[in-house]
Amino acid sequence: MVERIHKFENMHILFWLCKDISWCLEWKIFGLTMILPTMSLAIIITWVTRHTKREKFHNIAVCFWIAANSLWMIGEFYGYEKELRADAKYLFLAGILCIAWYYISDFFMKNRPNETV
């Protein structure tokens, strides 16, 4: 299982870098094309790791991050940078809230007193 997910993660990194370098170089078509495989692999990785709470919440945050990043890229490509960057901040915030929820709930679960019956 670990080896299988590791291959997905490596491919995901490659797609994400291709998307972002396309953004940097203003290669609109290639950048837009790379959104689908990047986001798809992020969703697949999240689905495969859904049984491990830590991995699930971190990977959900990554999905929000890629969505926000892609929205911002589209805004820059097509002259809607201010509008779409403003919308992207909510996706970034959702990612941060996922991570915060995980760490806060994890903290309280670890520090919960033992219940005796």
N, C-alpha and C positions, 0 to 999 in steps of 0.2 A: 504494500500500500504506500509506504513512504517513498519508494523509488518511483512509483507511478505518479504520485503527486509532484515529486521533485521535477520530473520531466515536464509536467504542465507548467510549473512555476518558472522553469528556465525559458520555455517557449513564451510564456506571458511577459517576462522581462524583455525578451527580444522584440515582441510586438509593441510593447509600451515605449521602448526606446525608439523604434521606427516611427511611431506616432509623434513622439515629442521632437525628434530631429526634423521630421517633416514640418512641424509647426515652426520650429526655429528657422528653417530654410524657406518657409512659406510655400511649400509644395502642397497646395490645397487638396488636390485629388488623392494623392497618396496618404496624406494625413487623415482625411475623412475616411478613406478606405480602411485604415488601420484601427479606427474606433471599434468596428464590429468584432474583429478577432481579439482585440485587447480586452474589451468588455466581456465577450463570450467566455474567454478563458478565466477571467476573474470570477464570473458567475459559476463556472464549472468547479473551480478550485474551492469556492465557498460551499457549494453543494457537497463535494466529496469530503470536506472537513467539517461538515455541520454537526457531527457527533461529538466533537471536541469543542467545549465552550470557548476556550481561549482562541483557537484557530477560527472558529465561526465568527466571533465578534470582530476580530482583526480583519478577516477577509471581507466581511460586510463593509467595514470602513474603507477598505481598498476599493470596493465597487463604487462607493459614494465618491471617493477621491477621483477615480478615473472618469466618472460621469461629470463631475464638476470641472475637471481638467479639460475634458472634451468640449463641454459647453463653452468654456472660456476660449478655447482654440477656435471654435466655429465663430464666436463673436468677433475675434480678431481678424479672421479670414474674410468676413463679409460685412465689416463695418458696424457691428453691433456690440463692440467691446464693452462699453459701459453697461448696457442693458443686460447682456448675458453674464458678464462678470458679477454683476449684482445678484443675479439668480444663482450663479455658481456658488456663491458664499453659503447659501442654504444647504447645498449638497455637502460642502466641506464641513459645515456645522453638524450635519447629520452624521458624518463619519466620526467627528470628534465625540459626539454624544454616544455613539456605539462603543467607542473605546472607553469613555468615562463610565458608562453603565457597567461594562465588564469589570473594570478595576474597582469601582465602588461596591458592586455586588460581591465581588471576590473578597474584598477586604472585610465586609460584614459577615460573610460566610465563614471566613477563617477565624474571626474574632468572636464568633457566637459562642456563648457559654454552653457547655454540654448539658443536655436536658436529660433528666432522670425520670423514669416512669415508675 
